[in-house]
Amino acid sequence: MADTAQHPTDVPSEALDRVVAGRPHTVGGFRFFFADQRWEWSDEVAELHGYQPGTVQPTTELLLSHKHPADRDTVADKLAAAVRDGVPFCSRHRIIDTVGTEHDVLVVGDRLHDATGATIGTVGYYVDLCPGLAADRRQILDETLPGLVDARARIEQAKGALMLVYGINAEQAFAVLQWRSQETNTKLRDLADKLTTALTDLGGGPLQQRTQFDHLLLTIHEHPDVPAT
């Protein structure tokens, strides 16, 4: 996968660096290509599983071997459905890294399309739902965000939506937004604007809305800019 280099956001980059210091694998991306059953994962996802970046080629068997035994069959069924039916998926489960440490993770995947629009795989991200930021980093975060007077409300709304849909806390929700901002080279404020505006278009039952939200989160950067208010 492409390197997730730092890109401009609405939070000063130095503050962001300090906030995420010591949390190199909070969020990371992956791709899975159906035709040759080939996986790609970001350095963050490799490290989450306990591997040094670039030292291991991920496979379905390897990834499933890291799932907690109690969760493995459920995850395998979700992946099989994604391959068979070409549908998005979302799973909160446990993985065990190479040194035996257990991680609670959220995995969200959506359809990966080729240039013709055909579904050729799945693309998504992992969120490491480990305990929250240390007190000093949380203080930095609390001191930084209030300065974003106009953006704060939208960012908080977007965080709230992520917390509600995925059952994660505020820090984890902000980490997801920050990662999507960096991955798509979209300002954090703009990403939050687009996400909260698009939420009004979700319809159907709870399961259908969740699937729509999964897709929305992974494609929101492609939506038209929200007019300034």
Secondary structure, DSSP 8 states (H G I E B T S, - for coil): ---------SS-HHHHHHHSTT-TTSEEEEEEETTTTEEEE-HHHHHHTT--TTS----HHHHHHTB-HHHHHHHHHHHHHHHHH---EEEEEEEE-TTS-EEEEEEEEEEEE-TTS-EEEEEEEEEE--S---HHHHHHHHHHGGG-HHHHHHHHHHHHHHHHHH---HHHHHHHHHHHHHHHT--HHHHHHHHHHHGGG--SSHHHHHHHHHHHHHHGGGS------
